[in-house]
Structures are given as C-alpha cells and as structure tokens.
Amino acid sequence: MSGKNALQLALIGILSIGVISCSSQPSLQQLQETRSKLSVVKPLEGGGSKRKTRELLAAQKNAQTFLLQAEHPAERKVAADVLDRFNRQIEVQAQLPSESFIINGSPARKGQFPYQAALVLTGYTNAYDGQYCAGTLIDPQWVLTAGHCVLKSTQPGDIQVVLDILKLSEVVPRYDIASVCRHPQYKVAGEHGENDLALLKLATAVQDLKPIAIPDGKVESAALQFTRNGTISGWGQTGSANRAKSDDLLFGTVSVMENRECSTKYPAGQILDRMVCTTEKTTGTCRGDSGGPLIVRTKDGVEYLEGVTSWGDVKCALTPSVYARVPSYSEWIQSNIKSAPVCEQ
C-alpha cells in the first residue's frame, strides 16, 4: 500500500470516528425525552399506606438501570438528577402520617373550596395516584401547606400543585413550583412537627381563584367567640374496609377546642400555644390530608384559615386532631409573601 493510500485510509478512519462521536452525542430534545421517560411513576395494584413508596422505588430502580447502561455523560447526568428527585420524594413519604381520614364526609360543590390545593408528586400522570398532601391558596402565587409535606432539601421540580378540582382523576393543568420555604423553626419533636408550616411559591400566579384570608389574633379571637364550628376538606381515606382514598373532594364539620382541654388528651408539653385542636363526636370526620385547611367563619360570614393539618392519633373519634395555628404565624406568612422569604437554613 502506497503512503498516499495509507494516509487516505487514516483520514477516513478519523472522520468516521468523528461522525460516530457526533451521532452518539444526544440532542437537547433527546435528553428531555429521556428525562420525561425516566420520571414516570407507574401506579401499582392495591392500596396501603406504603403504596407510593413502593411505586417510587420501582421507578428509582428503572432510573438506576438506565444510569448503569448509559454511555454518554449527559445521559448519566439526567439519570442522576431523576434519581435524586426520587430519593427526596421517598424521604417525604417516610415522614407523612400513615393515614388521614374524612369519614362520612360530604362531597364538595363546585366553587365551595376554591382555595383547596392538592400537592402531587412530579412523575405521576394521574393526580389521584400522585396526590400525597394538601394545601391552601393564600395568595395568587402562594400555597400554604404543612412543613412535614416537604424537606429542607425539597426542590421546586419535586412537586406540582392542582387547584379548583373536585375529582383528583380529572385531567386539569398543574401549577409548577418556583420555590419551597419551610418555616425556619420547624423541628420534629417526638412523633410530630412543631412550627409545621411551609410556603410554596407558584411559578405563575393563579387567575380567577379567590385565595382565603390569613387572620391575625384579633380576628381569630372574635370569630371563635362567635362559633366553635370549623370545616375541614380534602381527599383523605374514607375509612372503608379497603382504606381507599377518595377521588372526590370531601368536607366535614369539626369543633375547635380550647388548648387547655386538648392538652389533657395528650402527654404533657405536646400541645403548644401555636397549635389548635379539633374534635368530633358524631360524624366520624377526622383530620384531612396533611397540610390541608381548617376553616372558620367570622360573624360576617367571612372564611379564614384557622389551621393547617399537622398531626393526631389515628383514633380520631377519641383524641383531638392537631393543626398549626395560622393566626400565630400571620406575620411570618405575610412578610414572606411581600419580601424575601425567611426559610429553614
């Protein structure tokens, strides 16, 4: 073989390697498609309090397999990002109460609870399968939920929010999250959280939905002198034999207790001033989804957010349900909405 022919063959080989290298470089669109496919969480048959964890673990295993087989660094980076999100979502599931109930609740009417929010884990196609907590729209761009519904490390892409929905299985637009802010003094004391609040800022402001009012102590005092009746709402389990979660938004009536009475139902020191308790004796209604609203109406009929569902005993007909007392945090909430958020570090 002449030197000229050898040089030509070498150049062809180099060019071929370049073509192969370029063709193996995934495009941005291909990487986005890979991310979407790896992010899908498939519902499993059967119920149980750990169903979502099993579903997330299955999706996580699929992403791990892809990571081990991926040839290009960009693909491995996508898989690693998705795995990190699954890890955070699984960790959140571990800190949620095993059960929440709205037993004998009544189906809500359209427009009855326009501020009711459902928190859905990113990756689920159907909101019914992915809903794990609730929240309340308190501003066109802010949702208030429980601190234990997020982590210090939760990223905006871990969660989506659904609003103005009666059936979780309905196909409706979801709101992306711009930022997550858990209360700076949130802590787990024993089996439950203190200062159990978190704010989710929506990526886009909500149109044509009325947020609920955040009262101060003066409004709360006047309202509770007028009535001790409160309303809870959510998609908690119905209490049926199979512990199936309700697809319908349900609500029920509870009675707001004095803290000194509530504290006699729990070990000393568990019920704090910045908590509020409810009880029921007839309907079987219990606490709703974690992070969901406890609503009280003033003498003038104005609804305000009294509590955010926090914790309680599973025997809810015998022991009170406990909420973060929203009026006690009104200053923190308002300052975070209007200026730079002060969050858990």
N, C-alpha and C positions, 0 to 999 in steps of 0.2 A: 504493500500500500504506500502510495506516494505521500510525502509530507503534506502536500496540499489537501489531499483527500482526508488524511487523518485530522488536519485542522478543521475541515468542514464538518466531519463527524463529531468532533469535540464541541464545536459551536452549536450544532443541532442538539446535542445532549444537554448543554447548558440551558438552551432556550426551552427544551422540553421540561426540564426541572422547574424553570421559572413559571411555565404555564400550569404545571401541576400545583405548584405552590400557590399561585394566584387563585386557581379554581377551588382550592381547599379553604381559602380564606372566606368564612361565612359573611354574607352581607348583613347590614343592619336589619333588614327585613327578616332574614333567616334567623337572626338572633332573637328578634322579637317573637317570631313564631315558636322558637324553641322555648323561650321563657313562658309563653302562654300555655304550651303543651305540658311543660313540667309543673306549672302552677295548679293545674286542675286537680281538685279533690273529689273523688268519686264516693257517693253515699254507699254505705254498707247496709245489708239487710239487718233488721232487728233494731231494738232500741237500747236502753240502758244509759246510765249516766256517763259512761266512758266511750260512747259510740264515736263522738267527734275525735277523740284522741286516737282511736284505732284507725279512723279514716285518714287522719293527718300522718300517722306513722306509715300507712301504706303508701301515701303519696310521697313521703320522705324517702322511702326505700326506692321508689322509682327514680327519684332525682339522684340518689346516691349511685345507682347503677349507671345512669347516664354519665355522671361525673367521672366514674372509673373508666368508662369507654370512650369519652370524648378525646379527640385528637388535637383540637385547637385550643389555645389558652383562652380565647374569648368565649368559647362554649363552656369551658370549665368555670370561668368567672360567673356566667349566667347561672349554671347549676349550683354553684356555691352560694350565690345570693338567694336563690329559691330555698335552698336547704336552711339558711339562716332564718328566713321568714317562717318556715315550718317549725323550727326549733322554738321561736318566740311564741307562735300560736299554740304549740303544745304546752309550753310553760304557763300560758294564761289559763288553759283548761284545767291545769292542776290546782290552781288557786280559787276556782269557782266552787260554790256550794254544789253538792251532788244533785239537789232537787230544788225546784221552785214551783209553786202551785198557785193557780187561781181556780180553786174548786168551786163548782156551781156558779161560776161567773157568767155574766150575760154578754152576748155578742155586741160589740160596739157598732154604732151607726156611723155612716159616712159623715165626716166633719166633726164628730163628737170629741175626738182627741187629736187635733191637727198637729200638736207638738210632740206626739209619741214617735219615738225613733227606735228602729231595730238596728243593732250592731251585727254585721255579717262578716265572717272571716273571708278575706280575699282568697279566691280559688274555687269557691262553691258556685256552681251555675245557678242553683235554686236557692233563694234566700231562706226558704223553710229549712233546708238542710244546714245552711251555714250560720243561721242566727244563733248567737250564744249569750248575748246580753242586750239590755235595752238602754235607752237614754231619753233625754228631753230637750227639745229645741227651745233655747232660752234667748236666742238672738238669731237674725237671719243667717249668720255664719258660724254659730257656736252651738254645740250639743254638750249637755252636762250628763255624765254617767258616773258609775262607781269607780273608785280607784283600783279595786281588785279586778276590774274588767280590762286593765292594761298592765303593762310592765314599765319599769323605768326605761327599759331598752326598746319598747314598742316603737315601730316605725310607721309613718303615715300609710305606707303601702300594705300594712298587715290587715287593715280594717276598711270596710266600706259602710256607709250609712244608708238606710232606707227610711223614707218619711211618707206620711199620708197614705198608709196602706192598711187595709182591713185583713186581707189574707196574705200570709207570707209567700204563698205559692204563686201569687200574681207576678207577672213579668213587668217590672217597673224600673225606671232609671235608678241607679245608685249614685250616691254622692261620694266622691273621693275625699280623703282627709289631707289637709295641708300640714297640720302639726298636732302633737299629743302633749298634754300638760297635766301631769298628776300633781296633786296637792303637795307642797314642799314638806309638809309634816306628816305625810301618810306613813303609817307603820302598821305592821301586823303585831297585835298583842294577843297572845293565846291563839284562839282559833278564828279571830276576826280582825278586820282592819279598823284603825282609828283615822279620823280625817279622810274618810273613804270617798274621795271625790276626784274626778278627772274631767278636764275640758278637752273636747275635740274641735279643732277649727276646720270647717269645711273648706275645700279648695275653691268652691264657688258659693256665693250667697244664695239662699233659698228665696224663691219668688212666690208670692200669693199664699203663704202659710203664716199663720199668726203664732209667734212664739209665746210661751207662757211667762207670766210675771215672776220676778225674783223679789220677795218681800224683805223688809227689814224687820227688826224685832218688834217695833211698834205695830206694824200691820199684822204680824203673826199674833201678838197678844190680843188685839181687838177681834180677830177672826175666831180664835179659839175660845174667847168668851161668848161669842155668838153661837158657835157649833163645835162639837167634837167629832162630827162625821167627816170622814175622808174617803177618797176614791183612789183605788189602785188599778192599774191596767197593764196588760202585757200578754205574752204568748206562753206563759208557763205551762207546766204539765197540768192536766185536768184532774188528776187523781184517779183516773180509771185504772183498771187492773193491769193493763199493759204499759202504764205510765207514758202514754203517748202525749207528745207536745201538741198544743192546739195550733191549728193553721189559722184560726180566726183570732183577731184581737178581742180579748175578753176584759171585762172590768168587774169590780165588786166594791162593796162598801165596807169600811172598817171604822173602828172607833179609836181616836187619838187619845193616848193615855197620858197621865201625869208621870213625870220621870220617877218620882219617889215611889209610886205604885209599881212601875215597871221594874225598878231595881230590886224589889222583893222577889221577883221571879227568876233572878239570875244571881250568880255568885257576886259577892261584894266587889265593887270597883269596876264592874264591866259596863254599866250604863253611865255614860258621861253626859255633861250638860249639852254638848254639841251633837247629841243623838236624840231621836224621838222614836217612840214606840207606838205600835197599834195592836189592837186585839180584835177578835170577833168571837161571837158566841152562837150564832145561828146559821149563817150562810155557808160556812165551810171555806170562805175566802181566806187566803193566806197571802204571804208576800208574793209579788210577781217576779218577773225576771230581774236578776241582778242589774242595778243601775237604773231601773225603771222608776216612774214618778209616783209619789204620794201627793194627791191634790186636795186642797182645802179651799172652800169658797168663803168670801167675806160676806158681811151683811148685805152688801150691794150686789151680790151675785158674781163678783169678780173672782176668777180662778187664780190661784197662785201655787207655786211649787213649795210644799212644806218639807218634803223629804225625798231622798234618793235611796232606793232599796239597797240595804247593806248586808244584814245577816239576821239569823234567828234559828231557833230549834226547828227540826223537821216536824215536830208535833205541834203544828202551829195553832191548833184549836186549844192547846193547853198553855202555851207560852207565847209571849208577845213577839211580833216581828220588829226588827230594829232598822232604822234608817239614819242616814246622815241628815242632820237638821239644817236645811238650806239657809234659813234666815241668819244662822250663826256664821255663815260663810259669805254673806252677800257682798261684803266689802272686797274680799279676795276675788270673787267671781266678777264683779263689775270692773275692778281695776285691771284684771287680765283681759277682759274684752276690749277695754278702751286703750290700753297701753301694752308695753312689753310684758309678756306673761312671766309670772314668778312661779317656777315649777320645781319639782323634785330634782335635785342635782345628783 
